[in-house]
Amino acid sequence: YTHARPGDAVGDRLNRAKKLQDLKKNHAESSMAVARAALDAQDFATARREADAAIRMDRREGAYLLLADIEEAETGDQGKVRQLLSKAVRAPRDPAWVADGVVSEHWAPVSPVTGKLDAFEWRAPMERLGHLIDSHEDGPETVVPAITVGPAAEKEKTIEAVAPDGSVATPASDEDQVKPVTAAAFAAVPDDAEGVEPAEELARLPDDPGVDPDDEAEKSPRRFRLF
């Protein structure tokens, strides 16, 4: 009613709010309407008086928030503003339209959850104010692809060596390992078998005396002594 004509001055809206208050005196909503209109008209005295009256009649969150806005616009005292905001957090919630757990700023003929007629009621909600969820989506529906499980990893196959004659070579087992030569095996060696000659030592040239074994064993260098 106070904002029925957007082009009206703030003083005219304040006068209409006072007319509403005359119809319903000693009510928190009437005092809140006059306090908001007075704040827009920069009439801080009237706004503060009506906000305090609303708190006395119905101590709730919106009245403290409105009083904090008045304090910030009039004095700019941030300490008092924070004090009022802390009181608003601990105060009871403002009444709103509630239906089936949904809190709305405006009344609706049916419940958005169950579709029941005249389900909204004006009361202090236990839930926080939220937005209604539309039944349709704005964008196209996107389908999330399912995660497919890849085939199981194949077992590792052992590589078998093929001999030139076509036979398959089997891996060596513990029995194929080298065994020490026994006395019986040494006796089975024929007498005319040629032995392996030891490797000849490297002959040093006459003009290359080589390194003295004693000097070669000495690893740490000698220190120079003055005396």
C-alpha positions as CSV (number, residue, x, y, z in Angstrom):
1,Y,0.0,0.0,0.0
2,T,2.8,2.4,0.8
3,H,4.6,1.7,-2.5
4,A,1.4,1.5,-4.6
5,R,2.6,4.5,-6.7
6,P,6.3,4.4,-7.5
7,G,6.5,8.1,-8.4
8,D,5.3,9.3,-5.0
9,A,7.6,11.2,-2.7
10,V,8.9,9.6,0.4
11,G,6.8,11.9,2.5
12,D,3.6,10.7,0.9
13,R,4.6,7.0,1.5
14,L,5.2,8.0,5.2
15,N,1.7,9.5,5.4
16,R,0.1,6.3,4.0
17,A,2.1,4.2,6.4
18,K,0.7,6.3,9.3
19,K,-2.9,5.7,7.9
20,L,-2.3,2.0,8.1
21,Q,-1.1,2.3,11.6
22,D,-4.3,4.1,12.6
23,L,-6.3,1.1,11.3
24,K,-4.2,-1.4,13.4
25,K,-2.7,0.3,16.4
26,N,-0.4,-1.3,19.0
27,H,0.8,-3.9,16.5
28,A,4.4,-4.7,15.6
29,E,3.8,-4.8,11.8
30,S,2.2,-1.3,11.9
31,S,5.1,0.2,13.8
32,M,7.6,-1.6,11.4
33,A,5.9,-0.2,8.3
34,V,6.0,3.4,9.8
35,A,9.7,2.9,10.8
36,R,10.7,1.8,7.3
37,A,8.8,4.7,5.6
38,A,10.4,7.2,8.1
39,L,13.9,5.8,7.4
40,D,13.3,6.4,3.7
41,A,12.2,10.0,4.4
42,Q,15.2,10.6,6.7
43,D,12.9,11.1,9.7
44,F,15.2,9.3,12.1
45,A,13.4,10.3,15.2
46,T,10.1,8.8,14.1
47,A,11.9,5.7,12.7
48,R,13.8,5.1,15.9
49,R,10.6,5.6,18.0
50,E,8.5,3.2,16.0
51,A,11.3,0.6,15.8
52,D,11.7,0.6,19.6
53,A,8.0,0.3,19.9
54,A,8.0,-2.8,17.6
55,I,10.8,-4.4,19.7
56,R,8.8,-3.8,22.9
57,M,5.7,-5.4,21.4
58,D,7.4,-8.3,19.5
59,R,11.1,-8.9,20.0
60,R,12.2,-10.3,16.7
61,E,15.0,-10.3,14.2
62,G,13.6,-7.8,11.6
63,A,13.1,-5.1,14.3
64,Y,16.8,-5.2,15.4
65,L,18.0,-5.2,11.8
66,L,15.8,-2.1,11.1
67,L,17.1,-0.4,14.2
68,A,20.7,-1.2,13.0
69,D,20.0,0.4,9.6
70,I,18.6,3.5,11.4
71,E,21.7,3.7,13.7
72,E,24.1,3.4,10.7
73,A,22.3,6.0,8.6
74,E,21.9,8.5,11.5
75,T,25.1,8.3,13.5
76,G,27.4,5.8,11.7
77,D,28.5,4.3,15.0
78,Q,29.8,0.9,14.0
79,G,30.0,-0.3,17.6
80,K,26.3,0.2,18.2
81,V,25.5,-1.3,14.8
82,R,27.4,-4.5,15.6
83,Q,25.7,-4.7,19.0
84,L,22.2,-4.5,17.3
85,L,23.3,-7.1,14.7
86,S,24.3,-9.5,17.5
87,K,20.9,-9.1,19.1
88,A,19.2,-9.7,15.7
89,V,21.1,-13.1,15.4
90,R,19.8,-14.3,18.8
91,A,16.3,-12.9,18.3
92,P,13.3,-15.0,17.1
93,R,12.6,-15.2,13.4
94,D,10.2,-12.9,11.7
95,P,6.8,-14.4,10.6
96,A,6.6,-15.5,7.0
97,W,4.5,-17.7,4.7
98,V,5.3,-21.3,5.5
99,A,3.9,-24.5,3.8
100,D,5.3,-28.0,4.1
101,G,8.7,-26.8,5.2
102,V,9.0,-24.2,2.4
103,V,9.4,-20.6,3.5
104,S,8.2,-18.0,1.0
105,E,8.2,-14.2,1.0
106,H,4.8,-14.1,-0.8
107,W,1.6,-16.1,-0.3
108,A,0.8,-18.8,-2.9
109,P,-2.5,-20.7,-3.4
110,V,-1.0,-24.2,-3.4
111,S,1.9,-25.9,-1.7
112,P,4.9,-26.3,-4.0
113,V,5.6,-29.7,-2.3
114,T,2.3,-31.5,-2.0
115,G,0.0,-29.3,-4.2
116,K,-2.4,-28.8,-1.3
117,L,-4.7,-25.8,-1.5
118,D,-4.4,-23.0,1.0
119,A,-1.4,-24.7,2.7
120,F,0.6,-21.5,3.4
121,E,0.2,-20.0,6.9
122,W,1.6,-16.9,8.5
123,R,3.9,-17.9,11.3
124,A,7.5,-17.7,12.6
125,P,9.4,-20.3,10.5
126,M,11.8,-22.8,12.0
127,E,13.4,-23.1,8.5
128,R,15.6,-20.5,6.8
129,L,14.1,-18.5,4.0
130,G,14.8,-20.2,0.6
131,H,13.8,-20.0,-3.0
132,L,11.1,-22.2,-4.5
133,I,12.3,-24.9,-6.9
134,D,10.7,-24.8,-10.3
135,S,9.4,-28.1,-11.7
136,H,11.2,-27.5,-15.1
137,E,14.8,-26.8,-15.8
138,D,16.0,-23.8,-17.9
139,G,18.7,-25.7,-19.7
140,P,18.7,-29.0,-21.6
141,E,19.0,-32.1,-19.6
142,T,22.5,-33.5,-19.6
143,V,23.2,-37.2,-19.2
144,V,26.3,-38.2,-17.3
145,P,28.0,-41.1,-19.0
146,A,28.4,-44.2,-16.9
147,I,31.9,-45.4,-16.1
148,T,32.6,-48.6,-17.9
149,V,35.0,-51.2,-16.5
150,G,37.7,-52.2,-19.0
151,P,38.6,-55.9,-19.7
152,A,40.7,-57.7,-17.3
153,A,44.4,-57.6,-18.0
154,E,45.7,-60.6,-19.7
155,K,48.0,-62.8,-17.8
156,E,51.6,-62.6,-18.7
157,K,52.8,-65.4,-21.0
158,T,56.2,-66.9,-20.6
159,I,58.5,-66.7,-23.7
160,E,59.8,-70.1,-24.7
161,A,62.9,-70.4,-26.7
162,V,62.8,-72.6,-29.7
163,A,65.9,-74.5,-30.7
164,P,67.0,-74.8,-34.4
165,D,65.8,-78.4,-34.5
166,G,62.3,-77.5,-33.5
167,S,62.6,-78.6,-29.8
168,V,61.4,-76.2,-27.1
169,A,64.0,-75.3,-24.6
170,T,62.7,-75.6,-21.0
171,P,63.9,-73.2,-18.4
172,A,66.7,-74.3,-16.2
173,S,65.8,-75.9,-13.0
174,D,67.7,-76.3,-9.7
175,E,69.1,-79.7,-10.9
176,D,70.8,-78.0,-14.0
177,Q,72.9,-75.8,-11.8
178,V,76.7,-76.2,-11.8
179,K,77.8,-78.8,-9.2
180,P,81.3,-79.0,-7.7
181,V,83.7,-81.6,-9.2
182,T,84.0,-84.7,-7.1
183,A,86.9,-87.2,-6.8
184,A,85.0,-89.8,-8.9
185,A,84.5,-87.3,-11.7
186,F,88.2,-86.3,-11.6
187,A,89.2,-90.0,-11.8
188,A,87.0,-90.4,-14.9
189,V,89.1,-87.9,-16.9
190,P,91.4,-89.9,-19.4
191,D,95.2,-89.6,-18.9
192,D,95.8,-88.4,-22.5
193,A,93.5,-85.3,-22.0
194,E,95.3,-82.1,-22.7
195,G,95.5,-79.7,-19.7
196,V,94.9,-76.0,-19.9
197,E,98.2,-74.1,-19.7
198,P,98.3,-71.2,-17.3
199,A,98.4,-67.7,-18.8
200,E,101.9,-66.3,-19.3
201,E,103.0,-63.4,-17.2
202,L,103.5,-60.1,-19.1
203,A,107.2,-59.6,-19.7
204,R,108.4,-56.1,-18.9
205,L,110.7,-54.2,-21.3
206,P,114.3,-53.6,-20.2
207,D,113.9,-49.9,-20.3
208,D,110.6,-50.0,-18.3
209,P,111.6,-51.1,-14.8
210,G,108.0,-50.7,-13.6
211,V,106.8,-49.7,-10.2
212,D,108.5,-50.9,-7.2
213,P,106.1,-53.1,-5.2
214,D,107.0,-51.3,-2.0
215,D,106.2,-47.9,-3.6
216,E,103.0,-49.3,-5.0
217,A,101.8,-50.5,-1.6
218,E,102.4,-47.1,-0.1
219,K,99.3,-45.1,-0.9
220,S,99.7,-42.0,1.3
221,P,102.1,-39.4,-0.1
222,R,105.2,-38.5,1.8
223,R,105.3,-35.2,3.7
224,F,108.0,-32.8,3.2
225,R,110.1,-32.3,6.3
226,L,112.2,-29.3,6.9
227,F,114.4,-30.9,9.5
